[in-house]
Amino acid sequence: MATNRSEVTRNSILNAAETLFVKTGYDATSLRQITSAASVNLASINYHFGSKEELVRAVLKRRLEWINRERIRLLDELEKAAAPAPVKPSLLVDAFFGTLLRHASDPEHDANIFMRLLERTMTDPSNFIKTLFAQEYMEVVARYKTAFVRAMPDVPEADIIWRFHFMLGATSYAIAGINILQGVLPNVTSSLVDENAYDELLLPRLMSFLLGGLRAPLPTA
């Protein structure tokens, strides 16, 4: 019973912290705000996480671990089905980037909170968050890089890495949401993008864009 109570308290802290991070940002959120929202005392945060930085780390890892496990699972299945041939590039793009976007728009995964958390992370990252992302993505990015190299033998590995870099950038910007787009292009987005349908419209359009970039002609010397 004590273990169950401890887990409930831990999850309450994570949920409260996540909501506040989305609303006010990591730096602007105080431990006092988190304890008040989670109805716990400061000793509970110190017991479960040790510090605010470790709490932020736990909030992000809770989201990222599931996504990256799913990416690896899908890649394993795709490689098994395609063997001994390489996996098609379109399937790799969908497994890596589509997994993130589908998860972010799934109500069962607190889609709105998750999308806004990613938006906050992309637009206001600190150095330790960048380090966390690098650690969490190390295995999955290495696996997918190898798969893309196999799938596109006529494209130099360096260009594949460049293209993967561009695809990550485009996805990060798209995840940041329509508010970022409206801030950059305030006079042209209203007739093109329905704010209420942004998440629904995003996936097919972004996937088409990413695949087009991946297959673009090589640059000339």
Buried (B, 14 or more C-beta within 10 A) or exposed (E): EEEEEEEEBBEBBBBBBBBBBBEEBBEEBEBEBBBEBBEBEEEBBEBBBEEBBBBBBBBBBEBBEEBBEBBBEBBEEBBEEBEEEBBEBBBBBBBBBBBBBBBBBEEEBBBEBBBBBBBBBBBEBBEEBEEBBEEBBEEBBEBBBBBBBBBBEEBEEEEBBEBBEBBBEBBBBBBBBBEBBBEEEEEEBEEEBEEEEBBEBBBEEBBEBBBEBBEEEEEEE
